[in-house]
Amino acid sequence: MFCGGKDFHRDTGIQGPLWESFIANGQPVEWHSCRTPTTASATPTNDGFQPHYADLAWPLVTDFLQRRCIAGADAPS
């Protein structure tokens, strides 16, 4: 989960229930916050695209997927 400074899910009243819903459903989740106005600043098709934030976010995403999907595929059932 990525949260920008003005994203609606940045509000603590939303974050708690959202986090709890991931946990209750057994879904892995990691939370990352940034100071940008919105997380859309890392989206190339968005008018507010800021390549710096995309460069910061991409390694976090690929690391998460590597640990949860690829490495998890080798784990015994």
PDB file of N, H, CA, C and O in Angstrom:
ATOM      1  N   MET A   1       0.852  -1.161   0.000  1.00  0.00           N
ATOM      2  CA  MET A   1       0.000   0.000   0.000  1.00  0.00           C
ATOM      3  C   MET A   1       0.898   1.224   0.000  1.00  0.00           C
ATOM      4  O   MET A   1       1.785   1.357   0.843  1.00  0.00           O
ATOM      5  N   PHE A   2       0.664   2.103  -0.940  1.00  0.00           N
ATOM      6  H   PHE A   2      -0.057   1.994  -1.624  1.00  0.00           H
ATOM      7  CA  PHE A   2       1.382   3.368  -1.001  1.00  0.00           C
ATOM      8  C   PHE A   2       0.409   4.489  -0.663  1.00  0.00           C
ATOM      9  O   PHE A   2      -0.714   4.519  -1.166  1.00  0.00           O
ATOM     10  N   CYS A   3       0.841   5.402   0.182  1.00  0.00           N
ATOM     11  H   CYS A   3       1.753   5.377   0.591  1.00  0.00           H
ATOM     12  CA  CYS A   3       0.011   6.542   0.572  1.00  0.00           C
ATOM     13  C   CYS A   3       0.775   7.830   0.326  1.00  0.00           C
ATOM     14  O   CYS A   3       1.900   7.998   0.798  1.00  0.00           O
ATOM     15  N   GLY A   4       0.164   8.729  -0.408  1.00  0.00           N
ATOM     16  H   GLY A   4      -0.750   8.593  -0.792  1.00  0.00           H
ATOM     17  CA  GLY A   4       0.711  10.070  -0.582  1.00  0.00           C
ATOM     18  C   GLY A   4       0.106  10.985   0.463  1.00  0.00           C
ATOM     19  O   GLY A   4      -0.884  10.636   1.106  1.00  0.00           O
ATOM     20  N   GLY A   5       0.692  12.140   0.631  1.00  0.00           N
ATOM     21  H   GLY A   5       1.496  12.423   0.109  1.00  0.00           H
ATOM     22  CA  GLY A   5       0.271  13.078   1.662  1.00  0.00           C
ATOM     23  C   GLY A   5      -1.182  13.501   1.610  1.00  0.00           C
ATOM     24  O   GLY A   5      -1.769  13.810   2.647  1.00  0.00           O
ATOM     25  N   LYS A   6      -1.784  13.521   0.413  1.00  0.00           N
ATOM     26  H   LYS A   6      -1.307  13.270  -0.430  1.00  0.00           H
ATOM     27  CA  LYS A   6      -3.179  13.938   0.289  1.00  0.00           C
ATOM     28  C   LYS A   6      -4.095  12.818  -0.181  1.00  0.00           C
ATOM     29  O   LYS A   6      -5.254  13.070  -0.510  1.00  0.00           O
ATOM     30  N   ASP A   7      -3.594  11.575  -0.219  1.00  0.00           N
ATOM     31  H   ASP A   7      -2.653  11.370   0.048  1.00  0.00           H
ATOM     32  CA  ASP A   7      -4.455  10.453  -0.591  1.00  0.00           C
ATOM     33  C   ASP A   7      -5.521  10.254   0.474  1.00  0.00           C
ATOM     34  O   ASP A   7      -5.253  10.415   1.665  1.00  0.00           O
ATOM     35  N   PHE A   8      -6.732   9.904   0.049  1.00  0.00           N
ATOM     36  H   PHE A   8      -6.950   9.774  -0.919  1.00  0.00           H
ATOM     37  CA  PHE A   8      -7.825   9.749   1.011  1.00  0.00           C
ATOM     38  C   PHE A   8      -7.550   8.649   2.012  1.00  0.00           C
ATOM     39  O   PHE A   8      -8.005   8.739   3.152  1.00  0.00           O
ATOM     40  N   HIS A   9      -6.817   7.608   1.627  1.00  0.00           N
ATOM     41  H   HIS A   9      -6.447   7.535   0.701  1.00  0.00           H
ATOM     42  CA  HIS A   9      -6.549   6.517   2.556  1.00  0.00           C
ATOM     43  C   HIS A   9      -5.369   6.826   3.482  1.00  0.00           C
ATOM     44  O   HIS A   9      -4.938   5.962   4.245  1.00  0.00           O
ATOM     45  N   ARG A  10      -4.847   8.047   3.416  1.00  0.00           N
ATOM     46  H   ARG A  10      -5.197   8.749   2.796  1.00  0.00           H
ATOM     47  CA  ARG A  10      -3.799   8.481   4.343  1.00  0.00           C
ATOM     48  C   ARG A  10      -4.400   8.781   5.720  1.00  0.00           C
ATOM     49  O   ARG A  10      -3.697   8.741   6.731  1.00  0.00           O
ATOM     50  N   ASP A  11      -5.677   9.076   5.753  1.00  0.00           N
ATOM     51  H   ASP A  11      -6.247   9.108   4.932  1.00  0.00           H
ATOM     52  CA  ASP A  11      -6.374   9.379   6.997  1.00  0.00           C
ATOM     53  C   ASP A  11      -6.309   8.169   7.936  1.00  0.00           C
ATOM     54  O   ASP A  11      -6.599   7.047   7.523  1.00  0.00           O
ATOM     55  N   THR A  12      -5.933   8.395   9.188  1.00  0.00           N
ATOM     56  H   THR A  12      -5.697   9.307   9.524  1.00  0.00           H
ATOM     57  CA  THR A  12      -5.793   7.284  10.131  1.00  0.00           C
ATOM     58  C   THR A  12      -7.108   6.559  10.374  1.00  0.00           C
ATOM     59  O   THR A  12      -7.102   5.373  10.705  1.00  0.00           O
ATOM     60  N   GLY A  13      -8.227   7.240  10.219  1.00  0.00           N
ATOM     61  H   GLY A  13      -8.233   8.203   9.951  1.00  0.00           H
ATOM     62  CA  GLY A  13      -9.521   6.581  10.384  1.00  0.00           C
ATOM     63  C   GLY A  13      -9.803   5.572   9.290  1.00  0.00           C
ATOM     64  O   GLY A  13     -10.624   4.672   9.466  1.00  0.00           O
ATOM     65  N   ILE A  14      -9.135   5.714   8.174  1.00  0.00           N
ATOM     66  H   ILE A  14      -8.467   6.445   8.031  1.00  0.00           H
ATOM     67  CA  ILE A  14      -9.281   4.769   7.059  1.00  0.00           C
ATOM     68  C   ILE A  14      -8.175   3.719   7.113  1.00  0.00           C
ATOM     69  O   ILE A  14      -8.405   2.552   6.795  1.00  0.00           O
ATOM     70  N   GLN A  15      -6.975   4.135   7.517  1.00  0.00           N
ATOM     71  H   GLN A  15      -6.789   5.083   7.775  1.00  0.00           H
ATOM     72  CA  GLN A  15      -5.840   3.212   7.518  1.00  0.00           C
ATOM     73  C   GLN A  15      -6.060   2.002   8.421  1.00  0.00           C
ATOM     74  O   GLN A  15      -5.780   0.871   8.024  1.00  0.00           O
ATOM     75  N   GLY A  16      -6.555   2.233   9.617  1.00  0.00           N
ATOM     76  H   GLY A  16      -6.783   3.152   9.939  1.00  0.00           H
ATOM     77  CA  GLY A  16      -6.763   1.125  10.558  1.00  0.00           C
ATOM     78  C   GLY A  16      -7.671   0.051  10.000  1.00  0.00           C
ATOM     79  O   GLY A  16      -7.261  -1.108   9.930  1.00  0.00           O
ATOM     80  N   PRO A  17      -8.894   0.385   9.598  1.00  0.00           N
ATOM     81  CA  PRO A  17      -9.787  -0.635   9.042  1.00  0.00           C
ATOM     82  C   PRO A  17      -9.236  -1.273   7.759  1.00  0.00           C
ATOM     83  O   PRO A  17      -9.446  -2.462   7.522  1.00  0.00           O
ATOM     84  N   LEU A  18      -8.543  -0.499   6.944  1.00  0.00           N
ATOM     85  H   LEU A  18      -8.373   0.467   7.137  1.00  0.00           H
ATOM     86  CA  LEU A  18      -7.982  -1.050   5.717  1.00  0.00           C
ATOM     87  C   LEU A  18      -6.903  -2.077   6.048  1.00  0.00           C
ATOM     88  O   LEU A  18      -6.883  -3.168   5.478  1.00  0.00           O
ATOM     89  N   TRP A  19      -6.017  -1.731   6.960  1.00  0.00           N
ATOM     90  H   TRP A  19      -6.034  -0.845   7.424  1.00  0.00           H
ATOM     91  CA  TRP A  19      -4.965  -2.650   7.410  1.00  0.00           C
ATOM     92  C   TRP A  19      -5.591  -3.912   7.997  1.00  0.00           C
ATOM     93  O   TRP A  19      -5.176  -5.024   7.671  1.00  0.00           O
ATOM     94  N   GLU A  20      -6.580  -3.741   8.855  1.00  0.00           N
ATOM     95  H   GLU A  20      -6.918  -2.838   9.120  1.00  0.00           H
ATOM     96  CA  GLU A  20      -7.239  -4.881   9.490  1.00  0.00           C
ATOM     97  C   GLU A  20      -7.917  -5.787   8.469  1.00  0.00           C
ATOM     98  O   GLU A  20      -7.950  -7.004   8.650  1.00  0.00           O
ATOM     99  N   SER A  21      -8.457  -5.210   7.399  1.00  0.00           N
ATOM    100  H   SER A  21      -8.430  -4.221   7.252  1.00  0.00           H
ATOM    101  CA  SER A  21      -9.112  -6.033   6.379  1.00  0.00           C
ATOM    102  C   SER A  21      -8.101  -6.909   5.643  1.00  0.00           C
ATOM    103  O   SER A  21      -8.403  -8.056   5.312  1.00  0.00           O
ATOM    104  N   PHE A  22      -6.901  -6.379   5.381  1.00  0.00           N
ATOM    105  H   PHE A  22      -6.655  -5.447   5.650  1.00  0.00           H
ATOM    106  CA  PHE A  22      -5.860  -7.199   4.764  1.00  0.00           C
ATOM    107  C   PHE A  22      -5.492  -8.356   5.690  1.00  0.00           C
ATOM    108  O   PHE A  22      -5.427  -9.509   5.265  1.00  0.00           O
ATOM    109  N   ILE A  23      -5.253  -8.034   6.954  1.00  0.00           N
ATOM    110  H   ILE A  23      -5.306  -7.097   7.299  1.00  0.00           H
ATOM    111  CA  ILE A  23      -4.844  -9.047   7.923  1.00  0.00           C
ATOM    112  C   ILE A  23      -5.942 -10.092   8.106  1.00  0.00           C
ATOM    113  O   ILE A  23      -5.659 -11.290   8.123  1.00  0.00           O
ATOM    114  N   ALA A  24      -7.182  -9.653   8.242  1.00  0.00           N
ATOM    115  H   ALA A  24      -7.412  -8.680   8.229  1.00  0.00           H
ATOM    116  CA  ALA A  24      -8.302 -10.578   8.444  1.00  0.00           C
ATOM    117  C   ALA A  24      -8.470 -11.540   7.276  1.00  0.00           C
ATOM    118  O   ALA A  24      -8.910 -12.674   7.463  1.00  0.00           O
ATOM    119  N   ASN A  25      -8.122 -11.092   6.070  1.00  0.00           N
ATOM    120  H   ASN A  25      -7.765 -10.170   5.919  1.00  0.00           H
ATOM    121  CA  ASN A  25      -8.233 -11.949   4.892  1.00  0.00           C
ATOM    122  C   ASN A  25      -6.959 -12.739   4.625  1.00  0.00           C
ATOM    123  O   ASN A  25      -6.853 -13.442   3.620  1.00  0.00           O
ATOM    124  N   GLY A  26      -5.994 -12.618   5.531  1.00  0.00           N
ATOM    125  H   GLY A  26      -6.080 -12.046   6.347  1.00  0.00           H
ATOM    126  CA  GLY A  26      -4.752 -13.360   5.390  1.00  0.00           C
ATOM    127  C   GLY A  26      -3.864 -12.875   4.255  1.00  0.00           C
ATOM    128  O   GLY A  26      -3.013 -13.620   3.770  1.00  0.00           O
ATOM    129  N   GLN A  27      -4.055 -11.635   3.829  1.00  0.00           N
ATOM    130  H   GLN A  27      -4.746 -11.030   4.223  1.00  0.00           H
ATOM    131  CA  GLN A  27      -3.278 -11.105   2.715  1.00  0.00           C
ATOM    132  C   GLN A  27      -2.027 -10.383   3.221  1.00  0.00           C
ATOM    133  O   GLN A  27      -2.092  -9.609   4.176  1.00  0.00           O
ATOM    134  N   PRO A  28      -0.900 -10.642   2.579  1.00  0.00           N
ATOM    135  CA  PRO A  28       0.310  -9.914   2.970  1.00  0.00           C
ATOM    136  C   PRO A  28       0.174  -8.451   2.569  1.00  0.00           C
ATOM    137  O   PRO A  28      -0.347  -8.134   1.500  1.00  0.00           O
ATOM    138  N   VAL A  29       0.642  -7.575   3.429  1.00  0.00           N
ATOM    139  H   VAL A  29       1.065  -7.833   4.298  1.00  0.00           H
ATOM    140  CA  VAL A  29       0.552  -6.143   3.137  1.00  0.00           C
ATOM    141  C   VAL A  29       1.760  -5.429   3.722  1.00  0.00           C
ATOM    142  O   VAL A  29       2.244  -5.772   4.801  1.00  0.00           O
ATOM    143  N   GLU A  30       2.226  -4.451   3.003  1.00  0.00           N
ATOM    144  H   GLU A  30       1.832  -4.172   2.127  1.00  0.00           H
ATOM    145  CA  GLU A  30       3.252  -3.543   3.496  1.00  0.00           C
ATOM    146  C   GLU A  30       2.759  -2.139   3.217  1.00  0.00           C
ATOM    147  O   GLU A  30       2.108  -1.890   2.202  1.00  0.00           O
ATOM    148  N   TRP A  31       3.065  -1.231   4.111  1.00  0.00           N
ATOM    149  H   TRP A  31       3.593  -1.433   4.936  1.00  0.00           H
ATOM    150  CA  TRP A  31       2.557   0.137   4.025  1.00  0.00           C
ATOM    151  C   TRP A  31       3.728   1.091   3.812  1.00  0.00           C
ATOM    152  O   TRP A  31       4.707   1.059   4.558  1.00  0.00           O
ATOM    153  N   HIS A  32       3.623   1.935   2.797  1.00  0.00           N
ATOM    154  H   HIS A  32       2.828   1.961   2.191  1.00  0.00           H
ATOM    155  CA  HIS A  32       4.660   2.919   2.508  1.00  0.00           C
ATOM    156  C   HIS A  32       4.005   4.283   2.360  1.00  0.00           C
ATOM    157  O   HIS A  32       3.016   4.430   1.642  1.00  0.00           O
ATOM    158  N   SER A  33       4.551   5.265   3.033  1.00  0.00           N
ATOM    159  H   SER A  33       5.354   5.146   3.616  1.00  0.00           H
ATOM    160  CA  SER A  33       4.033   6.634   2.947  1.00  0.00           C
ATOM    161  C   SER A  33       5.088   7.542   2.334  1.00  0.00           C
ATOM    162  O   SER A  33       6.289   7.349   2.524  1.00  0.00           O
ATOM    163  N   CYS A  34       4.616   8.524   1.602  1.00  0.00           N
ATOM    164  H   CYS A  34       3.641   8.680   1.447  1.00  0.00           H
ATOM    165  CA  CYS A  34       5.519   9.518   1.033  1.00  0.00           C
ATOM    166  C   CYS A  34       4.894  10.894   1.186  1.00  0.00           C
ATOM    167  O   CYS A  34       3.700  11.011   1.459  1.00  0.00           O
ATOM    168  N   ARG A  35       5.681  11.915   1.015  1.00  0.00           N
ATOM    169  H   ARG A  35       6.652  11.820   0.794  1.00  0.00           H
ATOM    170  CA  ARG A  35       5.215  13.285   1.234  1.00  0.00           C
ATOM    171  C   ARG A  35       4.552  13.895   0.013  1.00  0.00           C
ATOM    172  O   ARG A  35       4.019  15.002   0.091  1.00  0.00           O
ATOM    173  N   THR A  36       4.575  13.204  -1.101  1.00  0.00           N
ATOM    174  H   THR A  36       5.008  12.305  -1.165  1.00  0.00           H
ATOM    175  CA  THR A  36       3.968  13.759  -2.312  1.00  0.00           C
ATOM    176  C   THR A  36       2.478  13.975  -2.083  1.00  0.00           C
ATOM    177  O   THR A  36       1.893  13.342  -1.204  1.00  0.00           O
ATOM    178  N   PRO A  37       1.861  14.850  -2.852  1.00  0.00           N
ATOM    179  CA  PRO A  37       0.427  15.073  -2.678  1.00  0.00           C
ATOM    180  C   PRO A  37      -0.389  13.796  -2.845  1.00  0.00           C
ATOM    181  O   PRO A  37      -1.291  13.536  -2.048  1.00  0.00           O
ATOM    182  N   THR A  38      -0.094  13.006  -3.853  1.00  0.00           N
ATOM    183  H   THR A  38       0.638  13.217  -4.501  1.00  0.00           H
ATOM    184  CA  THR A  38      -0.810  11.738  -4.047  1.00  0.00           C
ATOM    185  C   THR A  38       0.157  10.698  -4.573  1.00  0.00           C
ATOM    186  O   THR A  38       1.215  11.038  -5.103  1.00  0.00           O
ATOM    187  N   THR A  39      -0.199   9.438  -4.428  1.00  0.00           N
ATOM    188  H   THR A  39      -1.058   9.162  -3.997  1.00  0.00           H
ATOM    189  CA  THR A  39       0.646   8.384  -4.973  1.00  0.00           C
ATOM    190  C   THR A  39       0.576   8.361  -6.494  1.00  0.00           C
ATOM    191  O   THR A  39       1.390   7.697  -7.134  1.00  0.00           O
ATOM    192  N   ALA A  40      -0.369   9.063  -7.078  1.00  0.00           N
ATOM    193  H   ALA A  40      -1.031   9.603  -6.558  1.00  0.00           H
ATOM    194  CA  ALA A  40      -0.447   9.134  -8.537  1.00  0.00           C
ATOM    195  C   ALA A  40       0.774   9.832  -9.127  1.00  0.00           C
ATOM    196  O   ALA A  40       0.993   9.777 -10.337  1.00  0.00           O
ATOM    197  N   SER A  41       1.571  10.489  -8.281  1.00  0.00           N
ATOM    198  H   SER A  41       1.392  10.533  -7.298  1.00  0.00           H
ATOM    199  CA  SER A  41       2.780  11.144  -8.777  1.00  0.00           C
ATOM    200  C   SER A  41       3.775  10.126  -9.314  1.00  0.00           C
ATOM    201  O   SER A  41       4.719  10.504 -10.008  1.00  0.00           O
ATOM    202  N   ALA A  42       3.588   8.838  -9.008  1.00  0.00           N
ATOM    203  H   ALA A  42       2.821   8.531  -8.444  1.00  0.00           H
ATOM    204  CA  ALA A  42       4.467   7.785  -9.512  1.00  0.00           C
ATOM    205  C   ALA A  42       3.855   7.060 -10.706  1.00  0.00           C
ATOM    206  O   ALA A  42       4.385   6.041 -11.150  1.00  0.00           O
ATOM    207  N   THR A  43       2.754   7.572 -11.224  1.00  0.00           N
ATOM    208  H   THR A  43       2.324   8.399 -10.863  1.00  0.00           H
ATOM    209  CA  THR A  43       2.050   6.953 -12.345  1.00  0.00           C
ATOM    210  C   THR A  43       2.346   7.731 -13.623  1.00  0.00           C
ATOM    211  O   THR A  43       1.951   8.890 -13.743  1.00  0.00           O
ATOM    212  N   PRO A  44       3.040   7.104 -14.587  1.00  0.00           N
ATOM    213  CA  PRO A  44       3.451   7.832 -15.790  1.00  0.00           C
ATOM    214  C   PRO A  44       2.310   8.484 -16.573  1.00  0.00           C
ATOM    215  O   PRO A  44       2.535   9.490 -17.245  1.00  0.00           O
ATOM    216  N   THR A  45       1.116   7.949 -16.507  1.00  0.00           N
ATOM    217  H   THR A  45       0.933   7.132 -15.961  1.00  0.00           H
ATOM    218  CA  THR A  45       0.000   8.507 -17.273  1.00  0.00           C
ATOM    219  C   THR A  45      -0.704   9.642 -16.539  1.00  0.00           C
ATOM    220  O   THR A  45      -1.655  10.221 -17.063  1.00  0.00           O
ATOM    221  N   ASN A  46      -0.243   9.968 -15.326  1.00  0.00           N
ATOM    222  H   ASN A  46       0.530   9.498 -14.901  1.00  0.00           H
ATOM    223  CA  ASN A  46      -0.853  11.024 -14.530  1.00  0.00           C
ATOM    224  C   ASN A  46      -0.165  12.353 -14.806  1.00  0.00           C
ATOM    225  O   ASN A  46       1.049  12.394 -15.004  1.00  0.00           O
ATOM    226  N   ASP A  47      -0.927  13.435 -14.821  1.00  0.00           N
ATOM    227  H   ASP A  47      -1.913  13.402 -14.660  1.00  0.00           H
ATOM    228  CA  ASP A  47      -0.355  14.764 -15.056  1.00  0.00           C
ATOM    229  C   ASP A  47       0.687  15.150 -14.014  1.00  0.00           C
ATOM    230  O   ASP A  47       1.603  15.917 -14.311  1.00  0.00           O
ATOM    231  N   GLY A  48       0.559  14.632 -12.805  1.00  0.00           N
ATOM    232  H   GLY A  48      -0.185  14.009 -12.564  1.00  0.00           H
ATOM    233  CA  GLY A  48       1.491  14.968 -11.739  1.00  0.00           C
ATOM    234  C   GLY A  48       2.663  14.009 -11.622  1.00  0.00           C
ATOM    235  O   GLY A  48       3.336  13.978 -10.592  1.00  0.00           O
ATOM    236  N   PHE A  49       2.915  13.227 -12.666  1.00  0.00           N
ATOM    237  H   PHE A  49       2.368  13.253 -13.502  1.00  0.00           H
ATOM    238  CA  PHE A  49       3.985  12.223 -12.633  1.00  0.00           C
ATOM    239  C   PHE A  49       5.313  12.835 -12.210  1.00  0.00           C
ATOM    240  O   PHE A  49       5.739  13.864 -12.734  1.00  0.00           O
ATOM    241  N   GLN A  50       5.958  12.177 -11.247  1.00  0.00           N
ATOM    242  H   GLN A  50       5.612  11.342 -10.821  1.00  0.00           H
ATOM    243  CA  GLN A  50       7.272  12.587 -10.765  1.00  0.00           C
ATOM    244  C   GLN A  50       8.175  11.355 -10.808  1.00  0.00           C
ATOM    245  O   GLN A  50       8.086  10.501  -9.926  1.00  0.00           O
ATOM    246  N   PRO A  51       9.034  11.246 -11.804  1.00  0.00           N
ATOM    247  CA  PRO A  51       9.854  10.043 -11.980  1.00  0.00           C
ATOM    248  C   PRO A  51      10.632   9.628 -10.737  1.00  0.00           C
ATOM    249  O   PRO A  51      10.864   8.438 -10.520  1.00  0.00           O
ATOM    250  N   HIS A  52      11.035  10.591  -9.924  1.00  0.00           N
ATOM    251  H   HIS A  52      10.847  11.557 -10.100  1.00  0.00           H
ATOM    252  CA  HIS A  52      11.777  10.274  -8.701  1.00  0.00           C
ATOM    253  C   HIS A  52      10.983   9.318  -7.806  1.00  0.00           C
ATOM    254  O   HIS A  52      11.541   8.358  -7.274  1.00  0.00           O
ATOM    255  N   TYR A  53       9.687   9.577  -7.642  1.00  0.00           N
ATOM    256  H   TYR A  53       9.233  10.356  -8.075  1.00  0.00           H
ATOM    257  CA  TYR A  53       8.871   8.721  -6.779  1.00  0.00           C
ATOM    258  C   TYR A  53       8.608   7.358  -7.418  1.00  0.00           C
ATOM    259  O   TYR A  53       8.496   6.352  -6.717  1.00  0.00           O
ATOM    260  N   ALA A  54       8.512   7.328  -8.725  1.00  0.00           N
ATOM    261  H   ALA A  54       8.603   8.145  -9.294  1.00  0.00           H
ATOM    262  CA  ALA A  54       8.381   6.042  -9.411  1.00  0.00           C
ATOM    263  C   ALA A  54       9.655   5.219  -9.196  1.00  0.00           C
ATOM    264  O   ALA A  54       9.592   4.010  -8.969  1.00  0.00           O
ATOM    265  N   ASP A  55      10.801   5.883  -9.271  1.00  0.00           N
ATOM    266  H   ASP A  55      10.851   6.864  -9.455  1.00  0.00           H
ATOM    267  CA  ASP A  55      12.073   5.199  -9.044  1.00  0.00           C
ATOM    268  C   ASP A  55      12.186   4.664  -7.624  1.00  0.00           C
ATOM    269  O   ASP A  55      12.805   3.622  -7.404  1.00  0.00           O
ATOM    270  N   LEU A  56      11.603   5.355  -6.666  1.00  0.00           N
ATOM    271  H   LEU A  56      11.100   6.201  -6.845  1.00  0.00           H
ATOM    272  CA  LEU A  56      11.615   4.882  -5.275  1.00  0.00           C
ATOM    273  C   LEU A  56      10.630   3.739  -5.058  1.00  0.00           C
ATOM    274  O   LEU A  56      10.915   2.805  -4.308  1.00  0.00           O
ATOM    275  N   ALA A  57       9.483   3.808  -5.705  1.00  0.00           N
ATOM    276  H   ALA A  57       9.250   4.566  -6.314  1.00  0.00           H
ATOM    277  CA  ALA A  57       8.432   2.814  -5.488  1.00  0.00           C
ATOM    278  C   ALA A  57       8.734   1.481  -6.164  1.00  0.00           C
ATOM    279  O   ALA A  57       8.447   0.425  -5.601  1.00  0.00           O
ATOM    280  N   TRP A  58       9.307   1.517  -7.356  1.00  0.00           N
ATOM    281  H   TRP A  58       9.540   2.375  -7.814  1.00  0.00           H
ATOM    282  CA  TRP A  58       9.488   0.280  -8.121  1.00  0.00           C
ATOM    283  C   TRP A  58      10.289  -0.787  -7.372  1.00  0.00           C
ATOM    284  O   TRP A  58       9.853  -1.938  -7.350  1.00  0.00           O
ATOM    285  N   PRO A  59      11.435  -0.472  -6.756  1.00  0.00           N
ATOM    286  CA  PRO A  59      12.151  -1.515  -6.012  1.00  0.00           C
ATOM    287  C   PRO A  59      11.345  -2.083  -4.842  1.00  0.00           C
ATOM    288  O   PRO A  59      11.480  -3.263  -4.519  1.00  0.00           O
ATOM    289  N   LEU A  60      10.519  -1.266  -4.210  1.00  0.00           N
ATOM    290  H   LEU A  60      10.410  -0.308  -4.473  1.00  0.00           H
ATOM    291  CA  LEU A  60       9.672  -1.771  -3.118  1.00  0.00           C
ATOM    292  C   LEU A  60       8.664  -2.784  -3.645  1.00  0.00           C
ATOM    293  O   LEU A  60       8.423  -3.816  -3.019  1.00  0.00           O
ATOM    294  N   VAL A  61       8.081  -2.485  -4.795  1.00  0.00           N
ATOM    295  H   VAL A  61       8.277  -1.647  -5.304  1.00  0.00           H
ATOM    296  CA  VAL A  61       7.091  -3.385  -5.396  1.00  0.00           C
ATOM    297  C   VAL A  61       7.754  -4.691  -5.831  1.00  0.00           C
ATOM    298  O   VAL A  61       7.257  -5.772  -5.515  1.00  0.00           O
ATOM    299  N   THR A  62       8.860  -4.601  -6.545  1.00  0.00           N
ATOM    300  H   THR A  62       9.264  -3.723  -6.802  1.00  0.00           H
ATOM    301  CA  THR A  62       9.506  -5.825  -7.027  1.00  0.00           C
ATOM    302  C   THR A  62      10.050  -6.673  -5.888  1.00  0.00           C
ATOM    303  O   THR A  62      10.023  -7.901  -5.963  1.00  0.00           O
ATOM    304  N   ASP A  63      10.547  -6.029  -4.829  1.00  0.00           N
ATOM    305  H   ASP A  63      10.570  -5.031  -4.768  1.00  0.00           H
ATOM    306  CA  ASP A  63      11.015  -6.785  -3.671  1.00  0.00           C
ATOM    307  C   ASP A  63       9.862  -7.527  -3.010  1.00  0.00           C
ATOM    308  O   ASP A  63       9.994  -8.700  -2.659  1.00  0.00           O
ATOM    309  N   PHE A  64       8.729  -6.846  -2.839  1.00  0.00           N
ATOM    310  H   PHE A  64       8.622  -5.893  -3.124  1.00  0.00           H
ATOM    311  CA  PHE A  64       7.551  -7.470  -2.244  1.00  0.00           C
ATOM    312  C   PHE A  64       7.114  -8.678  -3.072  1.00  0.00           C
ATOM    313  O   PHE A  64       6.865  -9.753  -2.527  1.00  0.00           O
ATOM    314  N   LEU A  65       7.024  -8.497  -4.382  1.00  0.00           N
ATOM    315  H   LEU A  65       7.226  -7.624  -4.825  1.00  0.00           H
ATOM    316  CA  LEU A  65       6.602  -9.596  -5.253  1.00  0.00           C
ATOM    317  C   LEU A  65       7.605 -10.741  -5.231  1.00  0.00           C
ATOM    318  O   LEU A  65       7.214 -11.908  -5.242  1.00  0.00           O
ATOM    319  N   GLN A  66       8.880 -10.421  -5.201  1.00  0.00           N
ATOM    320  H   GLN A  66       9.198  -9.472  -5.193  1.00  0.00           H
ATOM    321  CA  GLN A  66       9.908 -11.456  -5.135  1.00  0.00           C
ATOM    322  C   GLN A  66       9.741 -12.296  -3.867  1.00  0.00           C
ATOM    323  O   GLN A  66       9.780 -13.526  -3.914  1.00  0.00           O
ATOM    324  N   ARG A  67       9.557 -11.621  -2.750  1.00  0.00           N
ATOM    325  H   ARG A  67       9.525 -10.622  -2.712  1.00  0.00           H
ATOM    326  CA  ARG A  67       9.429 -12.335  -1.473  1.00  0.00           C
ATOM    327  C   ARG A  67       8.119 -13.081  -1.344  1.00  0.00           C
ATOM    328  O   ARG A  67       8.095 -14.187  -0.804  1.00  0.00           O
ATOM    329  N   ARG A  68       7.029 -12.508  -1.826  1.00  0.00           N
ATOM    330  H   ARG A  68       7.048 -11.609  -2.265  1.00  0.00           H
ATOM    331  CA  ARG A  68       5.710 -13.091  -1.604  1.00  0.00           C
ATOM    332  C   ARG A  68       5.249 -14.049  -2.689  1.00  0.00           C
ATOM    333  O   ARG A  68       4.512 -14.995  -2.411  1.00  0.00           O
ATOM    334  N   CYS A  69       5.666 -13.818  -3.895  1.00  0.00           N
ATOM    335  H   CYS A  69       6.264 -13.049  -4.121  1.00  0.00           H
ATOM    336  CA  CYS A  69       5.162 -14.644  -5.001  1.00  0.00           C
ATOM    337  C   CYS A  69       6.197 -15.658  -5.488  1.00  0.00           C
ATOM    338  O   CYS A  69       5.918 -16.855  -5.559  1.00  0.00           O
ATOM    339  N   ILE A  70       7.366 -15.181  -5.816  1.00  0.00           N
ATOM    340  H   ILE A  70       7.593 -14.209  -5.758  1.00  0.00           H
ATOM    341  CA  ILE A  70       8.362 -16.060  -6.399  1.00  0.00           C
ATOM    342  C   ILE A  70       8.973 -16.962  -5.328  1.00  0.00           C
ATOM    343  O   ILE A  70       8.999 -18.183  -5.485  1.00  0.00           O
ATOM    344  N   ALA A  71       9.461 -16.369  -4.248  1.00  0.00           N
ATOM    345  H   ALA A  71       9.440 -15.377  -4.120  1.00  0.00           H
ATOM    346  CA  ALA A  71      10.057 -17.170  -3.178  1.00  0.00           C
ATOM    347  C   ALA A  71       9.007 -18.053  -2.530  1.00  0.00           C
ATOM    348  O   ALA A  71       9.298 -19.186  -2.148  1.00  0.00           O
ATOM    349  N   GLY A  72       7.786 -17.544  -2.401  1.00  0.00           N
ATOM    350  H   GLY A  72       7.550 -16.623  -2.711  1.00  0.00           H
ATOM    351  CA  GLY A  72       6.702 -18.318  -1.805  1.00  0.00           C
ATOM    352  C   GLY A  72       6.310 -19.525  -2.626  1.00  0.00           C
ATOM    353  O   GLY A  72       5.771 -20.490  -2.084  1.00  0.00           O
ATOM    354  N   ALA A  73       6.571 -19.494  -3.935  1.00  0.00           N
ATOM    355  H   ALA A  73       7.009 -18.710  -4.376  1.00  0.00           H
ATOM    356  CA  ALA A  73       6.228 -20.623  -4.803  1.00  0.00           C
ATOM    357  C   ALA A  73       7.091 -21.834  -4.496  1.00  0.00           C
ATOM    358  O   ALA A  73       6.684 -22.969  -4.744  1.00  0.00           O
ATOM    359  N   ASP A  74       8.293 -21.597  -3.953  1.00  0.00           N
ATOM    360  H   ASP A  74       8.624 -20.675  -3.752  1.00  0.00           H
ATOM    361  CA  ASP A  74       9.201 -22.685  -3.622  1.00  0.00           C
ATOM    362  C   ASP A  74       8.939 -23.272  -2.245  1.00  0.00           C
ATOM    363  O   ASP A  74       9.447 -24.345  -1.920  1.00  0.00           O
ATOM    364  N   ALA A  75       8.165 -22.590  -1.448  1.00  0.00           N
ATOM    365  H   ALA A  75       7.752 -21.718  -1.712  1.00  0.00           H
ATOM    366  CA  ALA A  75       7.909 -23.052  -0.083  1.00  0.00           C
ATOM    367  C   ALA A  75       7.000 -24.280  -0.103  1.00  0.00           C
ATOM    368  O   ALA A  75       6.074 -24.360  -0.911  1.00  0.00           O
ATOM    369  N   PRO A  76       7.271 -25.241   0.796  1.00  0.00           N
ATOM    370  CA  PRO A  76       6.388 -26.415   0.845  1.00  0.00           C
ATOM    371  C   PRO A  76       4.981 -26.050   1.267  1.00  0.00           C
ATOM    372  O   PRO A  76       4.792 -25.139   2.074  1.00  0.00           O
ATOM    373  N   SER A  77       4.001 -26.741   0.738  1.00  0.00           N
ATOM    374  H   SER A  77       4.154 -27.480   0.083  1.00  0.00           H
ATOM    375  CA  SER A  77       2.590 -26.481   1.048  1.00  0.00           C
ATOM    376  C   SER A  77       2.225 -27.098   2.382  1.00  0.00           C
ATOM    377  O   SER A  77       1.080 -26.989   2.820  1.00  0.00           O
TER     378      SER A  77
END
